[in-house]
Amino acid sequence: MTAAKTILSSSDFSPRVMELRKKIHDANYVDYAVQRIALVLSRQLIDDTDQLFVQKGKRSQSAF
């Protein structure tokens, strides 16, 4: 099986795709994006952990 390389011109992509392709070559944009993803995931982990502790607390209190 051989792989064929397809060459696409910029006109084959939507303006949004072209904008994003340009942005991923900008180190500042990528750094900010990674930091933002890390922040969102960290907050989600904290919220999930807090909910887990609240649920455990309710279970242990209902045993008394």
N, C-alpha and C positions, 0 to 999 in steps of 0.2 A: 504494500500500500504506500503510495507516495502522497506527500502533502503539497498542495498547490498554494502558492502565495498570491493572495488577491490584493490588488492595489486599489484603494479607494481614494477618491478625491474628496476634498472638504465639502464639495457640493452634495455628497452622498449622505451627509449628516445634518441633523437639525441645528439651528443656531444655538440651542441650549447645550447640545453635546459639544459643539465647537468651543463654547465658552468654558465648559468644564475641562475639556482637554487642555485649554490654555492655562487654566488655574492650577492644574496638577503639576505644572512645571514651575510654579512659583513657590519657592521654599517657605516663605512667610505664610502663604495660604495653607499649605500642607501642615505646617507647625500649628497654626491656629485650629485647623480642623481636628487634628489629633488631640490637642488639649481640650477642645470642646467635647469630643467623644468621650475622653477620659472623665471629664467633669460630669457629664450626663450619666455615664455608667456608675461612677462612684456614688452619686446621689441616689440612683436606683437601688444600688446594693445597700446603702444605709437605710432607705425607706423599707426595703424588704426585710432587713434585719430587725428594724424597729417593730414591724408588724408581727414578725415571728415571736419576739419577746412579749408583745402584748397578748398574743394568742396563748402562749405558754403561761403567762401570768393569770389569765382568765381560767385556764384549766386547773391550775394548782389551787386557786382560790375557791373554785366550785367543789373541790374535794373536801373542804372543811365544812 
